[in-house]
Amino acid sequence: MLIAYIDESGNTGDIDQGGSLTYSLGCVLVNSQAWPESFNDLLMFRRRVRDKFGIPMRVELKANYLLRNGGPIRDLGLAPAARNVIYRAHMRVLTDLGARVFGVVIDKRNTIAQPAAVFDLAWETLLQRLERASFYGRQPFMIMHDEGEDLQIRKLVRRARRYLTAGSMYGAGSLVNAAKKLIDDPVPRRSDHSYFIQLADLVAYAAFRNTVAPGRNIATVCPQGMWHEIGAAIRTETNRFSGGTPGIVVREA
């Protein structure tokens, strides 16, 4: 079985009213049979981060904290170069964990869409890709996500089990591929309790920055090319036919 860990970056709000330029989702796929080994490897990785940078094992590491030296790492006084190394190491370790990774970026810069429509588009796009991964991999899948919009996510996931459209690579129109191998309702998790959800957060932000180049200060921690540090863990099949940066599906709101 595939376990999909999902977190978001940005928000669904109108840009003119202070909303982010995009709304992005990061997905980290872990095979359940390999999960114990992957988790143990992730624990050892976090121990190395602790030993080198002084970040306690229980501290949540997410993109916003690394970018701004904020949250629980503020008192450590880590320089931008150190935070860049930490971010890059998290991207590179995904291959060692045997994970597969992809991102969905909803670009809001050229359109005006209601927040609910942006949210639905992001999750429907992600669910389409998960359904295809499950179908071709001949494996069931389940979803674990950062807690927040739990009710809306559950609604979309339940609907996907009955009806899920996807664009046809052969021309106009769409295909209907219900997510028949989807297991149970999605499981909300506190991100500070899940290293894999924290990885999904970093993946989501890297996908966003691959699409929208960062300013000079942000680039010292997460440059535009951070996505490519993921390397072999990128699930290139995700957008093989639609094109673009491998592993990132970009759609306009």
Summary of the structure (lengths in Angstrom):
residues: 253
radius of gyration: 17.5
end to end distance: 31.6
largest distance: 54.8
contacts: 844
relative contact order: 0.22
helix: 51%
strand: 19%
